[in-house]
């Protein structure tokens, strides 16, 4: 049998959701509570789902969305309010209490794996259907008109099986079946290589600052982000192609202390590194976020650099938008909201994209890859061809940006609004 095909229908649902990350689980919870029949197909085993240590900064609007749908109990009990970031340069350090600027909103620090565990418990506790170790291979007939879409799924129990529904929500990430199933030329892909690589480190060590730390150094950027009272996320800018195991824990701590100027501002709390990963910063957005009856949300819709912590927040916002639109179509026969979903979601994606790239330019020596406008930046085709950005940004231009952020209240208000907003 063709590994991408299956025979008889194995299961049905009004909405088939691919992926049990924040987007898929928020969408599933909202739809289930509204009486919409849905199923979540997750390729990971149940035991592996909660091991994904990802982002932990939830914006105020994200918390409001979760509040609206009674999905915020865990973060309300255990999340920590956060409102300060600190910049360290060779000219000293300065802090911004961003919750007192702009719209007057801060973040809630709550690791993504905890949020996923909460959302899963709520979904299953209310009778929601989910299948683990169910890898979606392909979405079929999404644009076939009267033929309902279906998803071919591999479960490890033999031949692939097929699920059929009215709509499919692709919340299965950048490399998932939803994106792969969209025919070439059906959507536009906007991709930028931002020219920066980070070594991400998860340390079994208490936070060393009571703020998010951004260190700008001649040897490269370093970042400090609290996760819990005993775990801290660090980032080190590294050369493209660096291996995550190139240096020992002690060498990495020495480099972090050097770039974060620990000699001037106090030592870092050290501990063993639980995780290491090197990733190249890029922006990768599809337009539109729809192909027939297949809709995209979360990382399947857009992947932004982690420089501004927008990924999980966009995923939750998009899930609510899509849930409302699907409910209107299924229960009231109105497809207006579904037809407008992509445009609405992309408005928020582009705003987050612009700020993410502004942060990249602020913290790194990179070319000026895109203007701070509503236009989509340099486009990369599926074949990988792209026009090269002109080198513009230099170390001499970054200092005035940081100095302006240090001294200008108008710049600080703008930063605070963009930093927390989606």
C-alpha positions in Angstrom: 0.0 0.0 0.0 1.2 3.5 -0.8 2.4 4.9 2.6 0.6 8.1 2.0 -2.8 6.5 1.4 -5.3 4.5 3.4 -8.5 2.6 2.7 -11.7 2.9 4.6 -12.4 5.7 7.0 -11.1 4.9 10.5 -12.7 7.9 12.3 -14.7 11.1 11.7 -15.0 14.5 13.3 -16.3 17.9 12.3 -12.8 19.3 12.8 -9.6 17.3 12.7 -6.8 19.1 14.5 -3.2 18.1 13.8 -0.8 18.7 16.7 -1.2 19.0 20.4 0.9 22.1 21.0 -0.6 25.4 22.4 -2.5 26.2 19.1 -4.0 22.7 18.7 -5.0 22.3 22.4 -6.5 25.8 22.8 -8.4 25.2 19.5 -9.6 21.8 20.7 -10.7 23.1 24.1 -12.7 26.0 22.7 -14.4 23.9 20.0 -15.2 21.1 22.5 -16.7 23.6 24.9 -18.8 25.0 22.1 -20.2 21.5 21.2 -18.2 21.1 18.1 -17.0 17.5 17.5 -13.3 17.5 17.1 -10.3 15.2 17.4 -6.6 16.0 18.0 -4.0 13.8 16.3 -0.6 14.1 17.9 2.5 12.4 16.5 4.3 12.2 19.9 3.6 9.7 22.6 1.8 10.9 25.6 4.9 10.6 27.8 6.9 12.7 25.4 4.4 15.6 25.0 5.3 17.4 28.2 9.1 17.2 27.7 9.2 20.0 25.1 10.9 22.9 27.0 9.9 25.8 24.9 9.0 29.5 25.4 7.6 30.7 28.7 6.6 34.3 28.3 2.9 34.7 28.0 1.6 38.2 26.9 -1.3 39.9 28.7 -3.6 39.2 25.7 -2.7 35.5 25.8 -3.7 35.3 29.4 -7.0 37.1 28.6 -7.7 34.6 25.9 -7.1 31.7 28.3 -9.1 33.4 31.0 -12.1 33.8 28.6 -12.2 30.1 28.0 -11.4 28.9 31.6 -8.0 27.6 30.6 -5.8 29.7 32.9 -6.1 27.9 36.3 -2.5 26.6 36.3 -0.8 29.8 35.1 -2.9 31.8 37.6 -1.7 29.6 40.4 1.9 29.0 39.4 2.8 31.7 36.8 5.0 34.5 37.8 4.4 38.1 36.8 7.3 39.7 34.9 7.8 43.3 33.9 11.5 44.2 33.6 14.2 43.7 31.1 17.9 44.7 31.4 20.3 45.6 28.7 24.0 45.3 29.2 26.6 46.9 26.9 30.2 48.1 27.1 28.7 51.4 28.2 27.0 50.0 31.3 23.5 48.6 31.9 20.0 50.0 32.0 16.6 48.6 32.9 13.2 49.1 31.5 10.1 48.4 33.7 8.0 47.9 30.6 4.8 47.2 32.5 4.8 50.8 33.6 5.3 52.0 30.0 3.2 51.8 26.9 -0.1 50.1 27.7 1.0 49.2 31.2 1.1 45.5 30.7 3.7 42.8 31.5 4.2 39.1 30.9 3.4 36.0 32.9 6.3 33.5 33.0 4.9 30.0 32.7 6.9 27.4 30.8 5.2 26.1 27.7 5.3 22.5 28.8 3.3 23.3 31.9 0.7 25.2 29.8 0.5 22.2 27.4 0.0 19.8 30.4 -2.8 22.1 31.7 -4.6 22.3 28.4 -4.3 18.6 27.8 -5.7 17.8 31.2 -8.6 20.2 30.7 -9.4 18.8 27.2 -9.3 15.2 28.3 -11.1 15.9 31.5 -14.0 17.3 29.6 -14.2 14.3 27.3 -12.2 15.6 24.4 -10.8 13.1 21.9 -7.1 12.9 21.3 -4.9 10.2 19.7 -1.2 10.0 20.6 1.5 8.4 18.5 -0.7 9.3 15.5 1.5 10.8 12.9 -0.3 12.7 10.1 1.2 11.8 6.8 -1.0 13.9 4.4 -4.1 16.0 4.2 -6.2 15.0 1.1 -9.0 16.6 -0.8 -8.8 19.9 1.1 -9.7 21.7 -2.2 -12.0 19.1 -3.7 -15.3 20.9 -3.3 -18.0 18.4 -2.3 -15.5 15.7 -1.2 -14.7 16.1 2.5 -11.1 16.4 3.4 -9.3 13.5 5.1 -6.0 12.9 6.9 -3.9 9.8 6.4 -2.4 8.8 9.7 0.3 6.3 10.7 -0.2 4.8 14.2 2.5 2.2 14.3 -0.1 -0.6 14.4 0.1 -1.5 10.7 -1.1 0.2 7.6 -2.0 3.9 7.6 -5.6 4.8 8.6 -7.8 7.6 7.4 -9.7 10.3 9.4 -12.4 12.3 7.6 -13.9 15.7 8.6 -15.5 18.9 7.5 -12.4 21.0 8.2 -8.7 20.3 9.1 -6.7 22.6 11.4 -3.0 22.3 10.8 -1.3 23.1 14.1 1.5 20.6 13.6 4.4 22.9 13.0 6.6 24.0 10.2 7.5 20.5 9.1 4.2 18.9 9.7 1.7 17.2 7.2 -0.5 20.3 7.0 2.3 22.5 5.3 3.6 19.5 3.3 0.1 18.8 1.9 -0.4 22.3 0.3 0.3 22.0 -3.4 3.2 24.1 -4.9 2.0 27.5 -5.9 -1.2 27.4 -3.8 0.3 29.7 -1.2 3.2 32.1 -1.0 6.1 31.4 1.3 7.9 34.4 2.8 11.2 33.3 4.3 14.2 35.3 5.6 17.5 33.9 6.9 18.3 36.5 9.6 22.0 35.7 9.4 22.2 34.9 13.2 22.6 31.6 15.0 22.0 31.0 18.7 23.0 28.2 21.1 20.1 27.7 23.3 20.9 26.4 26.8 18.5 25.2 29.5 20.3 25.4 32.8 19.4 23.6 36.1 20.2 26.8 38.0 18.2 29.6 39.6 17.8 32.8 37.6 20.7 35.2 38.1 18.7 38.3 37.4 15.2 39.4 38.3 14.8 40.5 34.7 15.2 39.3 31.2 18.8 40.0 30.4 20.0 41.1 26.9 23.8 41.4 26.7 25.4 43.1 23.7 29.1 42.2 23.4 31.9 42.2 20.8 32.0 38.4 21.0 28.2 38.2 20.3 24.9 38.4 22.0 24.0 36.6 25.2 20.6 36.3 26.8 19.1 35.3 30.2 15.4 34.3 30.6 13.9 32.9 33.8 11.8 29.8 33.5 11.2 28.6 37.0 12.8 29.1 40.4 15.4 26.4 39.6 15.6 26.5 35.8 16.9 29.3 33.5 17.1 29.7 29.8 20.3 31.2 28.3 21.2 32.0 24.7 24.7 32.5 23.2 25.2 33.8 19.7 27.4 31.4 17.8 28.9 30.9 14.4 26.8 29.3 11.7 27.4 25.5 11.8 28.5 25.4 15.4 27.8 22.0 17.1 25.9 22.1 20.4 28.5 19.9 22.1 31.6 21.9 21.0 32.3 23.2 24.5 32.1 21.9 28.0 29.6 23.3 30.6 32.4 25.2 32.3 33.5 26.8 29.1 29.9 27.8 28.3 29.5 29.4 31.7 32.7 31.3 31.3 31.5 32.6 28.0 28.1 33.6 29.4 29.8 35.4 32.3 32.1 37.2 29.9 29.4 38.4 27.6 27.0 39.3 30.4 29.8 41.2 32.1 29.5 39.3 35.4 32.7 40.9 36.6 30.9 44.2 36.6 27.4 43.2 37.5 27.6 40.0 39.6 28.2 36.3 38.9 25.8 33.9 37.4 24.3 31.0 39.3 25.8 27.9 37.7 24.4 24.4 37.2 24.4 21.6 34.7 22.9 22.2 31.3 19.8 20.1 30.8 19.4 20.9 27.1 21.6 22.3 24.3 20.4 23.2 20.8 21.8 25.3 18.0 19.3 27.0 15.7 19.5 29.5 12.9 17.2 32.5 13.3 14.8 33.0 10.5 11.3 34.2 9.6 9.0 31.8 7.7 5.4 32.8 7.0 2.8 31.4 4.6 0.2 33.5 2.9 -2.7 32.8 3.0 -3.1 30.6 6.0 -5.6 28.4 4.2 -5.9 26.0 1.4 -9.6 25.1 0.8 -10.8 23.4 4.0 -7.3 23.3 5.6 -6.4 26.1 7.9 -3.0 26.8 9.5 -2.2 28.1 13.0 0.8 28.3 15.3 4.2 27.4 13.9 2.5 25.8 10.8 1.3 29.3 9.9 4.4 31.3 10.8 7.8 30.7 12.4 9.4 33.8 13.8 12.7 34.1 15.6 12.5 33.8 19.4 14.1 37.2 19.9 10.8 38.7 20.9 9.0 35.7 22.4 5.9 35.9 20.1 5.5 32.2 18.9 3.3 30.8 21.7 1.4 34.0 22.0 0.5 34.1 18.3 -0.5 30.4 18.5 -3.1 31.1 21.2 -4.4 34.2 19.5 -4.8 32.3 16.2 -6.4 29.4 17.8 -9.2 31.6 19.3 -9.7 33.4 15.9 -9.9 30.0 14.1 -12.2 28.5 16.7 -14.7 31.3 16.5 -14.6 31.1 12.7 -15.1 27.4 12.6 -18.0 27.6 15.1 -19.7 30.2 12.9 -19.4 28.1 9.8 -20.5 24.8 11.5 -23.3 26.1 13.6 -24.6 29.2 11.8 -23.7 28.4 8.2 -21.6 31.7 7.9 -18.2 31.4 6.3 -17.4 35.1 6.5 -15.1 34.7 9.5 -13.3 31.7 7.9 -12.8 33.7 4.8 -11.3 36.5 6.8 -9.3 34.3 9.2 -6.0 34.4 7.2 -6.0 38.2 6.8 -6.8 38.8 10.5 -4.2 36.4 11.7 -1.5 37.7 9.3 -2.0 41.3 10.6 -0.8 40.1 14.0 1.9 37.9 12.5 3.4 40.9 10.5 3.3 43.1 13.6 5.2 40.5 15.6 7.6 39.9 12.6 8.5 43.5 12.4 9.3 43.8 16.1 11.2 40.5 16.1 13.4 41.8 13.3 13.9 45.1 15.1 15.1 43.2 18.2 17.5 41.2 16.0 19.0 44.4 14.6 19.2 45.9 18.1 21.1 43.0 19.6 23.3 41.8 16.7 25.6 43.0 14.0 23.5 42.0 11.0 22.4 43.6 7.7 19.2 45.6 7.8 17.1 42.9 6.4 13.7 44.5 6.3 12.2 48.0 6.9 9.9 48.5 9.8 6.8 48.6 7.6 3.8 46.5 6.7 5.5 45.1 3.6 6.6 41.5 3.6 10.4 41.2 3.7 12.8 39.5 1.3 11.0 36.4 -0.1 12.6 33.0 -0.5 11.0 30.6 -2.8 10.6 26.9 -2.1 13.7 26.3 -4.3 15.7 28.5 -1.9 16.4 31.4 -4.3 16.3 34.9 -2.9 17.6 38.3 -3.5 20.4 39.3 -1.1 19.7 42.2 1.3 22.0 45.1 1.0 24.5 45.4 4.0 23.3 48.4 5.9 23.3 47.8 9.7 26.7 48.1 11.3 28.0 48.1 15.0 28.1 51.9 14.7 24.4 52.1 14.1 23.4 49.7 16.9 24.7 51.9 19.7 22.5 54.9 18.9 19.5 52.6 18.9 20.3 51.4 22.4 21.1 54.9 23.5 17.8 56.1 22.2 16.0 53.3 24.0 17.9 54.2 27.2 16.9 57.9 27.1 13.8 58.4 25.1 10.4 57.9 26.8 8.7 57.8 23.4 11.0 55.0 22.3 10.4 53.2 25.6 6.7 53.4 25.3 6.8 52.0 21.8 9.1 49.2 22.9 6.9 48.3 25.8 3.8 48.1 23.6 5.5 46.0 20.9 7.3 43.8 23.5 4.1 42.7 25.2 1.6 43.0 22.3 0.7 40.7 19.5 
